[in-house]
Amino acid sequence: MLRAIDRRQREDEAPRLKSKVPNISELYLEIEEVIAGSSTVVSRYVRRIVVDTAPALVELPCGEAKCNDGGHDLTAAVMRALHAGATEFRGEHACNGRVGAGGGACDRVLTYVGHAKYGPR
């Protein structure tokens, strides 16, 4: 719960996406989360971004319920692609959290394909 509150506060304090990429008209991410070393998809979803009000911050929580202090910060990669005018871009991000009482490394890996459209400024 605290992680969600902290993430919401960072989103509220972040500059707006439209102020950083004024000509963006549409953005969505196709997300898949897998266990490292496996081809089994744990979750798959599409995250549509409301570009008129969205923060210039792309942080996604880890899908592992027992993960502590993890998640996926895609902000730098997504913003780099948008500033380059990319209409499609992809990447992956390994969770940096810890799982369970022993604190072993989280094994979740998120892969994404971003789709963007641009219009006049």
N, CA, C and O atoms as a GROMACS GRO file, in nm:
protein
  484
    1MET      N    1   0.083  -0.120   0.000
    1MET     CA    2   0.000   0.000   0.000
    1MET      C    3   0.087   0.126   0.000
    1MET      O    4   0.058   0.221  -0.072
    2LEU      N    5   0.193   0.126   0.079
    2LEU     CA    6   0.281   0.242   0.084
    2LEU      C    7   0.350   0.265  -0.049
    2LEU      O    8   0.369   0.379  -0.090
    3ARG      N    9   0.387   0.156  -0.118
    3ARG     CA   10   0.451   0.171  -0.250
    3ARG      C   11   0.356   0.240  -0.347
    3ARG      O   12   0.399   0.327  -0.424
    4ALA      N   13   0.229   0.204  -0.344
    4ALA     CA   14   0.130   0.266  -0.433
    4ALA      C   15   0.113   0.413  -0.398
    4ALA      O   16   0.102   0.496  -0.488
    5ILE      N   17   0.110   0.446  -0.272
    5ILE     CA   18   0.098   0.586  -0.229
    5ILE      C   19   0.221   0.665  -0.273
    5ILE      O   20   0.208   0.777  -0.324
    6ASP      N   21   0.339   0.608  -0.254
    6ASP     CA   22   0.463   0.675  -0.297
    6ASP      C   23   0.464   0.695  -0.449
    6ASP      O   24   0.502   0.802  -0.497
    7ARG      N   25   0.423   0.593  -0.523
    7ARG     CA   26   0.420   0.604  -0.669
    7ARG      C   27   0.322   0.712  -0.713
    7ARG      O   28   0.352   0.790  -0.804
    8ARG      N   29   0.205   0.719  -0.649
    8ARG     CA   30   0.105   0.821  -0.682
    8ARG      C   31   0.160   0.961  -0.654
    8ARG      O   32   0.135   1.054  -0.730
    9GLN      N   33   0.233   0.976  -0.545
    9GLN     CA   34   0.292   1.106  -0.513
    9GLN      C   35   0.396   1.146  -0.618
    9GLN      O   36   0.399   1.262  -0.661
   10ARG      N   37   0.479   1.051  -0.661
   10ARG     CA   38   0.578   1.080  -0.766
   10ARG      C   39   0.509   1.119  -0.896
   10ARG      O   40   0.554   1.209  -0.967
   11GLU      N   41   0.398   1.050  -0.928
   11GLU     CA   42   0.322   1.084  -1.048
   11GLU      C   43   0.264   1.224  -1.039
   11GLU      O   44   0.269   1.299  -1.136
   12ASP      N   45   0.210   1.260  -0.923
   12ASP     CA   46   0.151   1.392  -0.904
   12ASP      C   47   0.256   1.502  -0.915
   12ASP      O   48   0.227   1.610  -0.965
   13GLU      N   49   0.378   1.476  -0.868
   13GLU     CA   50   0.485   1.576  -0.867
   13GLU      C   51   0.562   1.583  -0.999
   13GLU      O   52   0.634   1.680  -1.023
   14ALA      N   53   0.548   1.483  -1.084
   14ALA     CA   54   0.623   1.478  -1.211
   14ALA      C   55   0.566   1.579  -1.310
   14ALA      O   56   0.447   1.611  -1.306
   15PRO      N   57   0.652   1.629  -1.400
   15PRO     CA   58   0.600   1.714  -1.507
   15PRO      C   59   0.505   1.632  -1.594
   15PRO      O   60   0.513   1.509  -1.598
   16ARG      N   61   0.417   1.698  -1.664
   16ARG     CA   62   0.321   1.630  -1.750
   16ARG      C   63   0.388   1.587  -1.881
   16ARG      O   64   0.478   1.654  -1.932
   17LEU      N   65   0.343   1.476  -1.934
   17LEU     CA   66   0.397   1.421  -2.057
   17LEU      C   67   0.387   1.522  -2.171
   17LEU      O   68   0.482   1.537  -2.248
   18LYS      N   69   0.274   1.589  -2.183
   18LYS     CA   70   0.254   1.686  -2.291
   18LYS      C   71   0.352   1.804  -2.282
   18LYS      O   72   0.383   1.865  -2.384
   19SER      N   73   0.401   1.835  -2.163
   19SER     CA   74   0.499   1.944  -2.152
   19SER      C   75   0.636   1.898  -2.201
   19SER      O   76   0.718   1.981  -2.243
   20LYS      N   77   0.662   1.770  -2.196
   20LYS     CA   78   0.790   1.715  -2.240
   20LYS      C   79   0.788   1.672  -2.388
   20LYS      O   80   0.889   1.682  -2.457
   21VAL      N   81   0.672   1.624  -2.433
   21VAL     CA   82   0.656   1.580  -2.573
   21VAL      C   83   0.526   1.643  -2.624
   21VAL      O   84   0.423   1.575  -2.630
   22PRO      N   85   0.530   1.771  -2.660
   22PRO     CA   86   0.406   1.844  -2.693
   22PRO      C   87   0.326   1.786  -2.809
   22PRO      O   88   0.204   1.803  -2.814
   23ASN      N   89   0.391   1.720  -2.903
   23ASN     CA   90   0.319   1.672  -3.021
   23ASN      C   91   0.269   1.528  -3.009
   23ASN      O   92   0.220   1.473  -3.107
   24ILE      N   93   0.282   1.467  -2.892
   24ILE     CA   94   0.233   1.329  -2.878
   24ILE      C   95   0.080   1.330  -2.875
   24ILE      O   96   0.018   1.413  -2.808
   25SER      N   97   0.020   1.237  -2.949
   25SER     CA   98  -0.126   1.230  -2.951
   25SER      C   99  -0.179   1.096  -2.899
   25SER      O  100  -0.295   1.087  -2.859
   26GLU      N  101  -0.095   0.993  -2.899
   26GLU     CA  102  -0.138   0.862  -2.850
   26GLU      C  103  -0.017   0.783  -2.802
   26GLU      O  104   0.090   0.790  -2.862
   27LEU      N  105  -0.036   0.708  -2.693
   27LEU     CA  106   0.071   0.624  -2.641
   27LEU      C  107   0.010   0.506  -2.567
   27LEU      O  108  -0.077   0.523  -2.482
   28TYR      N  109   0.057   0.387  -2.602
   28TYR     CA  110   0.020   0.270  -2.522
   28TYR      C  111   0.135   0.171  -2.521
   28TYR      O  112   0.218   0.169  -2.612
   29LEU      N  113   0.138   0.090  -2.417
   29LEU     CA  114   0.243  -0.009  -2.398
   29LEU      C  115   0.181  -0.148  -2.390
   29LEU      O  116   0.086  -0.170  -2.314
   30GLU      N  117   0.234  -0.241  -2.468
   30GLU     CA  118   0.197  -0.382  -2.456
   30GLU      C  119   0.298  -0.442  -2.359
   30GLU      O  120   0.418  -0.439  -2.384
   31ILE      N  121   0.250  -0.496  -2.250
   31ILE     CA  122   0.335  -0.544  -2.141
   31ILE      C  123   0.323  -0.695  -2.126
   31ILE      O  124   0.213  -0.751  -2.130
   32GLU      N  125   0.437  -0.761  -2.108
   32GLU     CA  126   0.441  -0.902  -2.068
   32GLU      C  127   0.540  -0.914  -1.953
   32GLU      O  128   0.648  -0.855  -1.955
   33GLU      N  129   0.501  -0.992  -1.854
   33GLU     CA  130   0.591  -1.017  -1.742
   33GLU      C  131   0.618  -1.167  -1.736
   33GLU      O  132   0.525  -1.248  -1.738
   34VAL      N  133   0.746  -1.203  -1.730
   34VAL     CA  134   0.786  -1.344  -1.726
   34VAL      C  135   0.876  -1.367  -1.606
   34VAL      O  136   0.927  -1.273  -1.545
   35ILE      N  137   0.896  -1.493  -1.574
   35ILE     CA  138   0.995  -1.531  -1.473
   35ILE      C  139   1.126  -1.548  -1.547
   35ILE      O  140   1.131  -1.616  -1.650
   36ALA      N  141   1.232  -1.487  -1.497
   36ALA     CA  142   1.362  -1.492  -1.563
   36ALA      C  143   1.401  -1.635  -1.596
   36ALA      O  144   1.386  -1.725  -1.513
   37GLY      N  145   1.451  -1.656  -1.716
   37GLY     CA  146   1.494  -1.788  -1.759
   37GLY      C  147   1.381  -1.878  -1.806
   37GLY      O  148   1.404  -1.994  -1.839
   38SER      N  149   1.260  -1.825  -1.809
   38SER     CA  150   1.144  -1.904  -1.851
   38SER      C  151   1.075  -1.832  -1.967
   38SER      O  152   1.087  -1.711  -1.982
   39SER      N  153   1.005  -1.906  -2.046
   39SER     CA  154   0.928  -1.845  -2.154
   39SER      C  155   0.780  -1.834  -2.116
   39SER      O  156   0.698  -1.790  -2.197
   40THR      N  157   0.746  -1.875  -1.994
   40THR     CA  158   0.609  -1.870  -1.948
   40THR      C  159   0.571  -1.726  -1.912
   40THR      O  160   0.635  -1.663  -1.828
   41VAL      N  161   0.467  -1.675  -1.976
   41VAL     CA  162   0.419  -1.540  -1.948
   41VAL      C  163   0.332  -1.545  -1.824
   41VAL      O  164   0.232  -1.617  -1.819
   42VAL      N  165   0.371  -1.467  -1.723
   42VAL     CA  166   0.297  -1.461  -1.598
   42VAL      C  167   0.178  -1.366  -1.610
   42VAL      O  168   0.070  -1.394  -1.559
   43SER      N  169   0.199  -1.255  -1.679
   43SER     CA  170   0.089  -1.162  -1.704
   43SER      C  171   0.112  -1.091  -1.837
   43SER      O  172   0.225  -1.075  -1.883
   44ARG      N  173   0.001  -1.049  -1.897
   44ARG     CA  174   0.006  -0.978  -2.025
   44ARG      C  175  -0.108  -0.877  -2.022
   44ARG      O  176  -0.222  -0.912  -1.992
   45TYR      N  177  -0.077  -0.753  -2.055
   45TYR     CA  178  -0.181  -0.650  -2.058
   45TYR      C  179  -0.135  -0.532  -2.143
   45TYR      O  180  -0.018  -0.522  -2.180
   46VAL      N  181  -0.228  -0.444  -2.173
   46VAL     CA  182  -0.199  -0.321  -2.246
   46VAL      C  183  -0.224  -0.204  -2.151
   46VAL      O  184  -0.328  -0.196  -2.086
   47ARG      N  185  -0.128  -0.116  -2.145
   47ARG     CA  186  -0.144   0.005  -2.063
   47ARG      C  187  -0.159   0.124  -2.157
   47ARG      O  188  -0.064   0.164  -2.225
   48ARG      N  189  -0.278   0.180  -2.160
   48ARG     CA  190  -0.304   0.298  -2.242
   48ARG      C  191  -0.278   0.422  -2.158
   48ARG      O  192  -0.322   0.432  -2.044
   49ILE      N  193  -0.206   0.515  -2.217
   49ILE     CA  194  -0.168   0.637  -2.147
   49ILE      C  195  -0.259   0.750  -2.195
   49ILE      O  196  -0.271   0.772  -2.315
   50VAL      N  197  -0.321   0.821  -2.103
   50VAL     CA  198  -0.402   0.938  -2.136
   50VAL      C  199  -0.306   1.055  -2.149
   50VAL      O  200  -0.272   1.121  -2.050
   51VAL      N  201  -0.261   1.080  -2.272
   51VAL     CA  202  -0.148   1.172  -2.293
   51VAL      C  203  -0.177   1.315  -2.251
   51VAL      O  204  -0.084   1.388  -2.217
   52ASP      N  205  -0.303   1.358  -2.251
   52ASP     CA  206  -0.335   1.496  -2.214
   52ASP      C  207  -0.312   1.524  -2.066
   52ASP      O  208  -0.290   1.638  -2.027
   53THR      N  209  -0.317   1.420  -1.982
   53THR     CA  210  -0.304   1.443  -1.838
   53THR      C  211  -0.194   1.359  -1.772
   53THR      O  212  -0.165   1.377  -1.654
   54ALA      N  213  -0.132   1.269  -1.847
   54ALA     CA  214  -0.035   1.174  -1.789
   54ALA      C  215   0.092   1.242  -1.743
   54ALA      O  216   0.136   1.341  -1.802
   55PRO      N  217   0.152   1.189  -1.636
   55PRO     CA  218   0.284   1.238  -1.596
   55PRO      C  219   0.390   1.184  -1.691
   55PRO      O  220   0.370   1.082  -1.756
   56ALA      N  221   0.502   1.253  -1.698
   56ALA     CA  222   0.616   1.205  -1.777
   56ALA      C  223   0.694   1.108  -1.688
   56ALA      O  224   0.813   1.127  -1.662
   57LEU      N  225   0.625   1.006  -1.643
   57LEU     CA  226   0.678   0.906  -1.551
   57LEU      C  227   0.612   0.773  -1.584
   57LEU      O  228   0.489   0.765  -1.587
   58VAL      N  229   0.692   0.670  -1.608
   58VAL     CA  230   0.636   0.539  -1.642
   58VAL      C  231   0.695   0.438  -1.544
   58VAL      O  232   0.801   0.380  -1.567
   59GLU      N  233   0.624   0.418  -1.434
   59GLU     CA  234   0.663   0.321  -1.332
   59GLU      C  235   0.552   0.219  -1.320
   59GLU      O  236   0.436   0.254  -1.301
   60LEU      N  237   0.589   0.091  -1.332
   60LEU     CA  238   0.493  -0.016  -1.321
   60LEU      C  239   0.530  -0.105  -1.203
   60LEU      O  240   0.647  -0.134  -1.182
   61PRO      N  241   0.432  -0.146  -1.125
   61PRO     CA  242   0.462  -0.233  -1.012
   61PRO      C  243   0.502  -0.372  -1.057
   61PRO      O  244   0.464  -0.416  -1.166
   62CYS      N  245   0.578  -0.441  -0.975
   62CYS     CA  246   0.612  -0.580  -1.001
   62CYS      C  247   0.488  -0.664  -0.979
   62CYS      O  248   0.409  -0.638  -0.888
   63GLY      N  249   0.469  -0.766  -1.062
   63GLY     CA  250   0.354  -0.854  -1.050
   63GLY      C  251   0.367  -0.960  -0.942
   63GLY      O  252   0.270  -1.028  -0.910
   64GLU      N  253   0.486  -0.976  -0.886
   64GLU     CA  254   0.508  -1.076  -0.781
   64GLU      C  255   0.455  -1.022  -0.648
   64GLU      O  256   0.507  -0.922  -0.597
   65ALA      N  257   0.353  -1.086  -0.593
   65ALA     CA  258   0.289  -1.038  -0.471
   65ALA      C  259   0.385  -1.030  -0.351
   65ALA      O  260   0.366  -0.948  -0.262
   66LYS      N  261   0.488  -1.115  -0.349
   66LYS     CA  262   0.580  -1.117  -0.235
   66LYS      C  263   0.703  -1.030  -0.256
   66LYS      O  264   0.794  -1.031  -0.175
   67CYS      N  265   0.705  -0.953  -0.366
   67CYS     CA  266   0.820  -0.868  -0.397
   67CYS      C  267   0.819  -0.742  -0.308
   67CYS      O  268   0.716  -0.678  -0.292
   68ASN      N  269   0.934  -0.710  -0.253
   68ASN     CA  270   0.950  -0.590  -0.172
   68ASN      C  271   1.044  -0.493  -0.242
   68ASN      O  272   1.150  -0.532  -0.291
   69ASP      N  273   1.004  -0.367  -0.246
   69ASP     CA  274   1.086  -0.258  -0.301
   69ASP      C  275   1.123  -0.280  -0.447
   69ASP      O  276   1.226  -0.231  -0.493
   70GLY      N  277   1.040  -0.352  -0.520
   70GLY     CA  278   1.067  -0.375  -0.661
   70GLY      C  279   0.976  -0.295  -0.751
   70GLY      O  280   0.903  -0.208  -0.705
   71GLY      N  281   0.981  -0.325  -0.876
   71GLY     CA  282   0.900  -0.256  -0.975
   71GLY      C  283   0.981  -0.230  -1.100
   71GLY      O  284   1.096  -0.275  -1.112
   72HIS      N  285   0.921  -0.159  -1.191
   72HIS     CA  286   0.984  -0.136  -1.321
   72HIS      C  287   0.972   0.012  -1.358
   72HIS      O  288   0.862   0.060  -1.387
   73ASP      N  289   1.082   0.082  -1.356
   73ASP     CA  290   1.084   0.223  -1.395
   73ASP      C  291   1.130   0.231  -1.540
   73ASP      O  292   1.249   0.216  -1.570
   74LEU      N  293   1.036   0.254  -1.630
   74LEU     CA  294   1.063   0.259  -1.773
   74LEU      C  295   1.076   0.403  -1.823
   74LEU      O  296   1.088   0.426  -1.943
   75THR      N  297   1.072   0.499  -1.732
   75THR     CA  298   1.067   0.640  -1.769
   75THR      C  299   1.177   0.680  -1.866
   75THR      O  300   1.148   0.737  -1.971
   76ALA      N  301   1.302   0.654  -1.834
   76ALA     CA  302   1.413   0.699  -1.918
   76ALA      C  303   1.404   0.640  -2.058
   76ALA      O  304   1.423   0.711  -2.156
   77ALA      N  305   1.377   0.510  -2.068
   77ALA     CA  306   1.371   0.444  -2.199
   77ALA      C  307   1.253   0.495  -2.281
   77ALA      O  308   1.268   0.520  -2.401
   78VAL      N  309   1.138   0.511  -2.219
   78VAL     CA  310   1.020   0.558  -2.292
   78VAL      C  311   1.039   0.702  -2.336
   78VAL      O  312   1.010   0.736  -2.451
   79MET      N  313   1.088   0.787  -2.248
   79MET     CA  314   1.108   0.928  -2.283
   79MET      C  315   1.213   0.943  -2.393
   79MET      O  316   1.199   1.028  -2.481
   80ARG      N  317   1.317   0.862  -2.389
   80ARG     CA  318   1.419   0.865  -2.494
   80ARG      C  319   1.356   0.831  -2.630
   80ARG      O  320   1.385   0.897  -2.730
   81ALA      N  321   1.273   0.729  -2.633
   81ALA     CA  322   1.206   0.689  -2.757
   81ALA      C  323   1.111   0.798  -2.806
   81ALA      O  324   1.106   0.827  -2.926
   82LEU      N  325   1.036   0.859  -2.715
   82LEU     CA  326   0.941   0.963  -2.754
   82LEU      C  327   1.013   1.088  -2.805
   82LEU      O  328   0.970   1.148  -2.903
   83HIS      N  329   1.122   1.126  -2.739
   83HIS     CA  330   1.198   1.242  -2.785
   83HIS      C  331   1.260   1.217  -2.923
   83HIS      O  332   1.282   1.311  -2.999
   84ALA      N  333   1.288   1.091  -2.955
   84ALA     CA  334   1.342   1.055  -3.086
   84ALA      C  335   1.232   1.044  -3.193
   84ALA      O  336   1.261   1.026  -3.311
   85GLY      N  337   1.106   1.055  -3.150
   85GLY     CA  338   0.996   1.046  -3.244
   85GLY      C  339   0.961   0.905  -3.285
   85GLY      O  340   0.895   0.885  -3.388
   86ALA      N  341   1.003   0.806  -3.207
   86ALA     CA  342   0.975   0.666  -3.240
   86ALA      C  343   0.825   0.639  -3.236
   86ALA      O  344   0.755   0.684  -3.145
   87THR      N  345   0.776   0.566  -3.334
   87THR     CA  346   0.636   0.526  -3.334
   87THR      C  347   0.618   0.386  -3.275
   87THR      O  348   0.509   0.349  -3.231
   88GLU      N  349   0.727   0.309  -3.273
   88GLU     CA  350   0.727   0.179  -3.206
   88GLU      C  351   0.864   0.160  -3.144
   88GLU      O  352   0.967   0.187  -3.206
   89PHE      N  353   0.866   0.113  -3.020
   89PHE     CA  354   0.991   0.089  -2.949
   89PHE      C  355   0.969  -0.026  -2.852
   89PHE      O  356   0.855  -0.054  -2.812
   90ARG      N  357   1.076  -0.090  -2.814
   90ARG     CA  358   1.064  -0.207  -2.725
   90ARG      C  359   1.181  -0.215  -2.629
   90ARG      O  360   1.286  -0.154  -2.651
   91GLY      N  361   1.162  -0.290  -2.524
   91GLY     CA  362   1.269  -0.310  -2.428
   91GLY      C  363   1.227  -0.409  -2.321
   91GLY      O  364   1.118  -0.467  -2.325
   92GLU      N  365   1.316  -0.426  -2.226
   92GLU     CA  366   1.284  -0.512  -2.111
   92GLU      C  367   1.349  -0.454  -1.988
   92GLU      O  368   1.446  -0.379  -1.995
   93HIS      N  369   1.293  -0.492  -1.873
   93HIS     CA  370   1.342  -0.440  -1.746
   93HIS      C  371   1.327  -0.549  -1.640
   93HIS      O  372   1.218  -0.601  -1.620
   94ALA      N  373   1.436  -0.582  -1.574
   94ALA     CA  374   1.433  -0.680  -1.465
   94ALA      C  375   1.398  -0.609  -1.335
   94ALA      O  376   1.449  -0.501  -1.306
   95CYS      N  377   1.311  -0.671  -1.257
   95CYS     CA  378   1.275  -0.615  -1.127
   95CYS      C  379   1.398  -0.616  -1.037
   95CYS      O  380   1.477  -0.711  -1.038
   96ASN      N  381   1.412  -0.511  -0.959
   96ASN     CA  382   1.527  -0.503  -0.868
   96ASN      C  383   1.486  -0.524  -0.722
   96ASN      O  384   1.560  -0.489  -0.630
   97GLY      N  385   1.367  -0.582  -0.702
   97GLY     CA  386   1.318  -0.606  -0.566
   97GLY      C  387   1.371  -0.734  -0.504
   97GLY      O  388   1.448  -0.808  -0.564
   98ARG      N  389   1.328  -0.756  -0.382
   98ARG     CA  390   1.366  -0.874  -0.305
   98ARG      C  391   1.239  -0.949  -0.268
   98ARG      O  392   1.135  -0.888  -0.244
   99VAL      N  393   1.247  -1.083  -0.263
   99VAL     CA  394   1.128  -1.166  -0.239
   99VAL      C  395   1.146  -1.247  -0.111
   99VAL      O  396   1.251  -1.305  -0.086
  100GLY      N  397   1.039  -1.249  -0.032
  100GLY     CA  398   1.034  -1.336   0.084
  100GLY      C  399   1.120  -1.292   0.200
  100GLY      O  400   1.191  -1.191   0.194
  101ALA      N  401   1.113  -1.371   0.307
  101ALA     CA  402   1.185  -1.341   0.430
  101ALA      C  403   1.336  -1.347   0.411
  101ALA      O  404   1.409  -1.272   0.476
  102GLY      N  405   1.383  -1.434   0.323
  102GLY     CA  406   1.526  -1.446   0.299
  102GLY      C  407   1.581  -1.334   0.212
  102GLY      O  408   1.702  -1.313   0.207
  103GLY      N  409   1.492  -1.262   0.147
  103GLY     CA  410   1.535  -1.147   0.067
  103GLY      C  411   1.606  -1.183  -0.062
  103GLY      O  412   1.694  -1.109  -0.107
  104GLY      N  413   1.570  -1.297  -0.124
  104GLY     CA  414   1.630  -1.334  -0.252
  104GLY      C  415   1.585  -1.239  -0.362
  104GLY      O  416   1.479  -1.177  -0.352
  105ALA      N  417   1.664  -1.229  -0.465
  105ALA     CA  418   1.633  -1.139  -0.576
  105ALA      C  419   1.503  -1.180  -0.644
  105ALA      O  420   1.477  -1.299  -0.666
  106CYS      N  421   1.422  -1.082  -0.678
  106CYS     CA  422   1.299  -1.107  -0.753
  106CYS      C  423   1.338  -1.152  -0.894
  106CYS      O  424   1.432  -1.099  -0.953
  107ASP      N  425   1.265  -1.249  -0.947
  107ASP     CA  426   1.301  -1.304  -1.077
  107ASP      C  427   1.207  -1.261  -1.189
  107ASP      O  428   1.203  -1.324  -1.295
  108ARG      N  429   1.131  -1.154  -1.167
  108ARG     CA  430   1.038  -1.109  -1.270
  108ARG      C  431   1.107  -1.017  -1.370
  108ARG      O  432   1.185  -0.929  -1.333
  109VAL      N  433   1.077  -1.038  -1.497
  109VAL     CA  434   1.129  -0.955  -1.605
  109VAL      C  435   1.010  -0.905  -1.687
  109VAL      O  436   0.926  -0.984  -1.728
  110LEU      N  437   1.005  -0.776  -1.710
  110LEU     CA  438   0.898  -0.715  -1.786
  110LEU      C  439   0.950  -0.681  -1.925
  110LEU      O  440   1.055  -0.619  -1.939
  111THR      N  441   0.878  -0.722  -2.028
  111THR     CA  442   0.911  -0.681  -2.164
  111THR      C  443   0.797  -0.593  -2.213
  111THR      O  444   0.681  -0.612  -2.175
  112TYR      N  445   0.831  -0.495  -2.296
  112TYR     CA  446   0.728  -0.404  -2.343
  112TYR      C  447   0.752  -0.365  -2.488
  112TYR      O  448   0.864  -0.363  -2.537
  113VAL      N  449   0.641  -0.334  -2.554
  113VAL     CA  450   0.643  -0.275  -2.686
  113VAL      C  451   0.558  -0.149  -2.676
  113VAL      O  452   0.441  -0.155  -2.641
  114GLY      N  453   0.619  -0.035  -2.706
  114GLY     CA  454   0.548   0.092  -2.700
  114GLY      C  455   0.504   0.134  -2.839
  114GLY      O  456   0.572   0.109  -2.938
  115HIS      N  457   0.387   0.197  -2.844
  115HIS     CA  458   0.331   0.247  -2.969
  115HIS      C  459   0.292   0.393  -2.946
  115HIS      O  460   0.217   0.424  -2.854
  116ALA      N  461   0.344   0.481  -3.030
  116ALA     CA  462   0.315   0.623  -3.014
  116ALA      C  463   0.272   0.684  -3.148
  116ALA      O  464   0.316   0.642  -3.254
  117LYS      N  465   0.186   0.784  -3.138
  117LYS     CA  466   0.146   0.863  -3.254
  117LYS      C  467   0.170   1.009  -3.218
  117LYS      O  468   0.160   1.048  -3.102
  118TYR      N  469   0.201   1.086  -3.318
  118TYR     CA  470   0.232   1.227  -3.298
  118TYR      C  471   0.146   1.310  -3.392
  118TYR      O  472   0.107   1.264  -3.500
  119GLY      N  473   0.118   1.431  -3.350
  119GLY     CA  474   0.043   1.524  -3.432
  119GLY      C  475   0.113   1.658  -3.432
  119GLY      O  476   0.226   1.668  -3.386
  120PRO      N  477   0.047   1.760  -3.483
  120PRO     CA  478   0.108   1.893  -3.480
  120PRO      C  479   0.120   1.944  -3.338
  120PRO      O  480   0.042   1.906  -3.250
  121ARG      N  481   0.215   2.030  -3.315
  121ARG     CA  482   0.235   2.086  -3.181
  121ARG      C  483   0.126   2.176  -3.145
  121ARG      O  484   0.127   2.233  -3.036
   0.00000   0.00000   0.00000
